[in-house]
Amino acid sequence: MRCLTLALALLAGPALAQDTDLELVLLADASGSITANELMFQREGYAQAMTDPEVLAVIGNTAYGHIAVTYVEWAANQGQVVKWMRIANREDAAVFADRLLTSPRMAFGRNAIGRALLTGKALIERNDLDGWRRVIDFSGDSAGNFSGPGIEQARDAVVASGITINALPILRDAGRYPGLAQTYKDRVIGGNGAFVVAAHSRADFAEAVKRKLILEISGTMPGQQVVTRR
């Protein structure tokens, strides 16, 4: 009986990963420059975008009809606010939104962009998913990097593993961080079809997130690598 049990276990092999169209890490800024109100505003923007009928229609049109998403806030540390979950329909998106809007702040301190990117990489590589595409969706309002590995060093490690990094710069303080969209293009994004979509104001943020999600989920590149249209 023991031999039969062993033979069956060997035939079964390792547990198979769950196939999905896209593994997407939403990596959102929670550093010291982001107030509690701004943190919630960002979360509301992502919740609104993920539950938008246009975004859900794009998800439904993917090869598998679903994607896998996790929401992570980054600062000096990183906190996984919404753990990996598959989103296929309105009900799934509503669960994602509820978890996002009811969880406490999980990251604090100054910027550590390089470490945040490597955290996104680790979350993709250590999950039990097998996505056709793997993307880190990075957002932030500066290019500071006060601890941890360098931004370019981390970006190159992420891209070398086959993961694409896109970016959403929040251009609320052009005087302090001029050319942030171009800086993210030069230093943060990388990989197949990488691009930047900029948010120019609070009013523009949710729409920018929605547009970026549609591009990422559909696997479509915008007409230009840096999209800064108001």
C-alpha positions in Angstrom: 0.0 0.0 0.0 2.9 2.4 0.8 4.4 1.8 -2.6 1.1 2.5 -4.3 0.7 5.7 -2.4 4.2 6.8 -3.3 3.6 6.0 -7.0 0.4 8.0 -7.1 2.1 10.9 -5.5 4.9 10.8 -8.0 2.4 10.7 -10.9 0.5 13.6 -9.5 3.7 15.7 -9.5 3.9 19.3 -8.0 0.8 21.4 -7.7 0.2 23.3 -10.9 0.2 27.1 -10.9 -3.1 28.9 -11.7 -3.0 30.2 -15.2 -4.2 33.7 -15.8 -3.7 36.4 -18.4 -1.8 39.0 -16.4 -0.1 39.2 -13.0 -0.3 42.8 -12.0 1.3 44.5 -9.0 -0.2 47.9 -8.2 2.7 49.6 -6.4 1.3 52.8 -4.9 3.1 55.7 -3.1 2.6 55.9 0.6 5.8 57.8 1.5 6.0 60.8 3.8 4.9 63.2 1.1 1.5 61.4 0.9 -0.9 62.5 3.6 -3.7 60.3 4.9 -6.2 62.1 2.7 -4.0 61.7 -0.4 -3.5 58.0 0.5 -7.2 57.4 0.5 -7.7 59.5 -2.6 -5.2 57.2 -4.4 -7.0 54.1 -3.1 -10.3 55.5 -4.2 -8.9 56.1 -7.7 -7.7 52.5 -8.1 -11.0 51.1 -6.6 -13.0 53.3 -9.0 -10.9 52.2 -12.0 -10.9 48.5 -11.2 -14.7 48.5 -10.9 -15.3 50.6 -14.0 -17.3 48.8 -16.7 -14.8 49.5 -19.4 -12.0 48.0 -17.4 -14.1 44.9 -16.6 -14.9 44.6 -20.3 -11.2 44.5 -21.1 -10.6 41.9 -18.5 -13.4 39.8 -19.9 -11.8 39.9 -23.3 -8.5 38.5 -22.2 -7.5 35.0 -23.2 -8.4 33.6 -19.8 -11.2 36.1 -18.9 -9.5 37.1 -15.7 -6.3 38.7 -14.3 -4.5 38.5 -11.0 -3.9 41.7 -9.0 -2.3 42.7 -5.7 -2.2 46.2 -4.3 1.0 47.2 -2.4 1.9 50.5 -0.7 5.5 51.5 -0.7 7.7 53.9 1.3 10.7 53.0 3.5 8.9 49.7 3.8 6.3 48.0 1.7 2.9 46.7 2.8 0.6 44.3 0.8 -2.8 46.0 1.3 -4.7 43.6 -0.9 -3.2 40.2 -1.4 -3.2 38.4 -4.7 -6.7 37.8 -6.0 -8.2 36.9 -9.4 -10.6 39.4 -10.9 -13.0 38.2 -13.6 -16.2 40.1 -13.0 -17.9 42.9 -11.2 -18.3 40.9 -8.0 -14.5 40.2 -7.9 -13.7 43.8 -8.5 -16.1 44.9 -5.7 -14.3 42.6 -3.3 -11.0 44.1 -4.4 -12.3 47.7 -3.9 -13.8 46.9 -0.5 -10.5 45.4 0.8 -8.6 48.3 -0.6 -10.8 51.0 1.0 -11.1 49.4 4.4 -7.5 48.4 5.1 -5.2 50.5 7.3 -2.1 52.3 5.9 0.7 49.8 5.7 3.8 51.8 4.6 5.6 54.7 6.2 8.7 56.7 5.9 10.8 58.2 3.1 11.1 56.9 -0.5 12.8 53.6 -1.3 11.8 53.1 -4.9 14.5 50.5 -5.7 13.4 48.3 -2.8 9.7 48.8 -3.8 10.4 47.5 -7.3 12.2 44.5 -6.0 9.3 43.8 -3.6 7.0 43.8 -6.6 9.3 41.3 -8.4 9.4 39.0 -5.4 5.6 39.1 -5.1 5.3 38.0 -8.7 8.0 35.3 -8.5 6.8 33.7 -5.2 3.0 33.5 -5.9 1.2 30.4 -7.2 0.2 32.0 -10.4 1.4 31.6 -14.0 0.5 34.7 -16.0 1.1 35.1 -19.7 2.3 38.6 -18.8 3.7 40.0 -15.6 3.6 43.8 -14.9 4.5 46.1 -12.1 2.3 49.3 -12.1 4.4 51.9 -10.2 3.0 55.2 -9.1 4.6 58.1 -7.1 5.0 61.8 -6.8 8.9 62.0 -6.7 12.0 60.2 -7.7 13.7 60.2 -4.3 15.5 57.1 -3.2 16.7 57.5 0.4 17.5 53.8 1.3 17.9 50.4 -0.3 19.2 49.5 -3.7 19.4 52.1 -6.5 16.4 52.7 -8.8 18.2 51.7 -12.0 19.8 48.7 -10.4 16.4 47.4 -9.2 14.7 48.2 -12.5 17.3 46.2 -14.4 16.9 43.2 -12.1 13.1 43.3 -12.6 13.3 43.6 -16.3 15.9 40.8 -16.6 13.4 38.5 -14.9 10.9 39.1 -17.7 8.7 41.6 -15.8 7.6 44.9 -17.3 7.5 48.1 -15.2 5.0 50.9 -16.2 4.7 54.1 -14.2 2.2 56.7 -13.2 3.8 59.9 -12.0 1.6 62.2 -10.0 2.5 65.6 -11.3 1.1 67.7 -8.4 4.3 69.7 -7.7 6.0 70.5 -11.0 8.1 73.2 -9.3 9.7 70.7 -6.9 10.0 67.8 -9.3 10.1 69.2 -12.9 10.1 66.6 -15.6 9.0 63.7 -13.4 7.3 61.9 -16.2 10.5 61.9 -18.2 12.5 60.9 -15.1 10.3 57.9 -14.7 10.7 57.0 -18.3 14.5 57.2 -18.0 14.9 55.6 -14.6 11.9 53.5 -13.6 10.1 51.9 -16.5 11.4 49.0 -18.5 10.6 45.8 -20.3 8.4 44.8 -23.2 6.0 47.7 -24.1 6.8 49.8 -21.0 5.2 53.2 -20.8 4.3 56.2 -18.6 0.9 57.7 -18.1 0.9 60.9 -16.1 -1.8 62.2 -13.7 -1.8 66.0 -13.6 -4.2 66.7 -10.8 -6.6 65.1 -8.3 -9.4 65.4 -10.9 -7.2 63.6 -13.5 -5.9 60.8 -11.2 -8.8 58.3 -11.5 -9.0 58.7 -15.2 -5.2 58.2 -15.6 -5.4 55.0 -13.5 -8.3 53.8 -15.6 -6.5 54.5 -18.9 -3.3 52.8 -17.6 -5.2 49.7 -16.5 -6.9 49.4 -19.8 -3.6 49.5 -21.6 -1.9 47.1 -19.3 -4.8 44.5 -19.2 -5.2 44.6 -23.0 -1.5 44.5 -23.7 -1.7 47.6 -25.8 1.0 50.3 -26.0 -0.1 53.9 -26.2 1.0 55.9 -29.3 3.9 57.3 -27.3 6.0 56.0 -24.5 5.3 59.0 -22.2 1.6 60.0 -22.2 1.2 63.5 -20.6 -2.1 64.7 -22.1 -4.2 66.6 -19.7 
